[in-house]
């Protein structure tokens, strides 16, 4: 432990430690150390520190450490905090952990309103590589139905995972998908490779409580700030996806997920209607989840062979170590786990879904 670190258990402080471990496990060595140092030193001597240590909700469920990390990364990206940029990847003192806390503490004081705005809402990463995890689910719906898909995403952020069939994929050396798409998702793949051509998407729509407009530079920068600064490939992939979304003219509806599902999700003749989400369910209150499930079950009860309905979701496995891809399909009330996967789509294992 760094000399002078503050002691004492606190749920918010523990979240920084656990999130640091998660970041390192998911490939960000920098955030693995940076967030750990913040967890050791953070105090109530600044209003930002006090707000964090007295967080009224559940720090892990609220992704508290990542809210703050996004705000600090945004300062670095904008050039507003040179001392902080100096210790971030690419800075002169990257890796010098002794400088981490003084740089962060200075930002707490100098950029309080900015950091407060990041603490006000959960992070939106719109991780594009999750399209690789969702892909076998969409292909399974098409295999079962033989119909074009009408896709409805909740918690869609900027809508990047609405365009999954327009991305190219490198699945452990096997290339599939359109050439020259501008976005290539490389994933360690175990199991059968999805067959081409990809399913036709006849209609697509999405909602988010706080949608990101892909053609708005300020909103786009906020979304990019939530990515981890030592993961350049993720940054490049998201920037490419945002360009495609902006070019497509897609927009994400601003709406509560339950209200939106109740209003728009139903069986439709001639298409397979799919409701899907990825690493989103945990952020919903229990009553909202219950309403969405009720709408899905109602749509499933009305499904026919010519108007099937599916619920596809990539969410944490019960043990939390990995994510899992589940599919429910009607008619027939099929329910199965299709795959296990990395939270960021770095690997997909279809065998673990059997």
PyMOL commands that set and color helices and strands:
alter all, ss='L'
color gray80, all
select helices_A, chain A and resi 11-25+29-41+47-53+64-78+82-85+98-110+112-119+130-145+160-166+217-225+232-248+257-264+281-283+286-301+351-353
alter helices_A, ss='H'
color red, helices_A
select strands_A, chain A and resi 148-154+168-171+174-176+184-190+201-208+253-254+271-278+309-316+323-330+334-341+347-349
alter strands_A, ss='S'
color yellow, strands_A
deselect
rebuild
show_as cartoon
